[in-house]
Every structure is written in C-alpha cells, then in structure tokens.
Amino acid sequence: MKTGSTRPIYIKHKLTNTINISKIVTMHYFEFDKNFHFPGERHNFWEMVYVDSGNVLITAGKHSHILKQGELIFHKPNEFHSISSDRKTPSNVFVISFVTTSKNMMWFREKKTELSSNLRHFIKRLIDEGRQTFELPFNNPELRELKLCPTSPFGGQQMIRTTLEQLLIMLIRNQEKNAETPQIFPDKESMDNHLVNSIITLMQENIYGRITVDEICRSLNYSKTYISKIFNKNCSCTIIEYYTNMKIKEAKKLMRENTYTIAEISGMLCFNNPHYFSRVFKKVAKMTPSEYIRSVSE
C-alpha cells in the first residue's frame, strides 16, 4: 500500500490463469459391459478419461494402454483414440472433453497417471455438477451437444469449469510434490485421507456381506463421531450412503455380466429381500433394476 498526501493508493493485482478452460464439449459417465468396443475418433479439443471401476483398453495415437481402476489418461487435440472393455469384467468410465489453449496443458500430452485418493472427490464433483447442470443421456456415446437442464443450479457451468481447472492444477502440483523429499511426519490431511481410505477398504471387503459403522469404529479404533465427521467432510456423504452406493454399483456390474437374476444379486449383496433391493436400487440409480438391464442391453 502506497500512501499519498490525501488517501492511500491500492495497487490491484492482476490474477494469473495457469490453466483456463474456455468451453466444455461433452461429459459422459459410461457403464460398459465386458464386450463394449468404441472403434475410435479424433477431434480438435482435449479429452480426459477416468476409470471408476474395472479395466479398459485404450488406444492413444500409436500406443495402447490398459487403464485400471483409479487411473486416467489425456488425449490431446487431433489424437486418434479408442476405448474397449477388457472382455473380462464390466467397467465404469468418466469422460469429459474440453477446449483450452493454456500452454501448461502440454504437461498432459500422452499423460497416463493414477489419480491419488485425495483428488478423487474432484471427479465426483464433476459428475454430480454435470448431471445437475446438463441433460446427460445414459450410456450414449453419440452425444455431440450439451443441453442445459431446465432446473440447472445457479453457477453450475462455472462450477464444472473451475472444478476441472482445480483438478488439472492439482495433478501438476502433486507431480512436483512427489519429486521432492517426502515428509517424515504425515500432515493432518494425509492422515485423514488414510482414515477415509481405510473405511472404504473395509466396506469394499464386505461388499458381499454386512458391516456397520460401529464395527468400522471398533476395527479402526476411532470414535463414531470422529470417523463420521472426517468421512462426511471428505466424501460429502455419510458412511452408510457410501456403502449403499457401493453395493448398487456392484449390483450394476453383476447385471451387466448377465449371469445372475435380480433376486440372486439381491441375496449376494445381503439385501433383506428383492423388493427392498429394487426400492434402494431405484433410489440410487433413478431407474428400476429391470429398466437398467434393458438400458445397458440397448
């Protein structure tokens, strides 16, 4: 602050944009069966592909990759790319394409990386904001134009843009941080992330069984209040809500394998009865199990 004879003079600092997204082209959350194959395309904008579950086979230019759960890859403008299931298991894949001319995007050329657990909430936020803001047809790879929902939330488009920009910035930051000497003592954020991952691991181990919040607390030796607070802060939902969503996600995978009946899947995932399972499935998936099976078959 500079002082003059009459009043102080403030110097306005112009903010620098390291990565600026100017347009969003498409957004998809695909639930592929094990035989899915997309022959490929090229376009003059960036695309990010993230595997939420399962494995997929990716072609990027002259190279082929196996992309596993938790990994993502970037396709630069005009790069030919294709995607297929691995013919062994169904997969869930999030895809977003966007326009940017930022020079720092060169860091992502031919970049394949694992998304660390502390950054995965950015993917969830992108998916949630995208579904609220745009009319996103289920499993439609032919989507060419995003259409706004009549009830899209205030600032939804900007939330998508800024969330994506933050994710890209944090990916570069993490890469630079990993190149430095690791900390001897973990900070609170790292400890919280480790706790959340431990909770998710316990739920995943009991996906075909049952586990309560009290049992999780006893296993990890933390109080119910503390565990619930940390989990809700990091995942924006309760432990039970997350566990239920995990079971419905697993149910979708089993349905796409086309091996078991709905009643059998209900029993395998320890729901009280098929009727209750169908009710929970519809609440989470916004369609009945039968409607879901028809939609993925089409």
NORVEN-V594142 format. One line per field, one symbol per residue. ss: DSSP state (A for helix, B for strand, O for the rest). phi: phi as a letter, one per 20 degrees, with the letter a starting at -180 (. if undefined). A space follows every 50 residues. Layout:
ss->???
phi->???
This chain:
ss->OBOOOOOOBOOOOOOOOOOOOOBBBBBBBBBBOOOOBBBBBOOOOBBBBB BBBOOBBBBBOOBBBBBOOOBBBBBOOOOOBBBBBOOOOOBBBBBBBBBO OOAAAAAAOOOBBBOOAAAAAAAAAAAAAAAAABOOOOOOOOOOOOOBOO OOOOOAAAAAAAAAAAAAAAAAAAAAAAOOOOOOOOOAAAAAAAAAAAAA AAAAAOOOOOOOAAAAAAAAOOOAAAAAAAAAAAAOOOAAAAAAAAAAAA AAAAAAAOOOOAAAAAAAOOOOOAAAAAAAAAAAAOOOAAAAAAAAAO
phi->.eddfdbfdeeeeffeefcceebdebccceceefdfbdfpabbebfbdcc eebmccdddcmeddcedegndcbddfgmefbbbbfemdcfbdcdccdbdb dffffffeflecbeefffdffffgffffffffededffldfefcbfdffg dgfgmgffffffffffffffffgffffffeffffdfefffffffffffff fffffdfdccbdfffffffemcfffffffffffedlafffffffffffff ffffffflddfffffgffemefagffgfffgffeembfgfffffffff
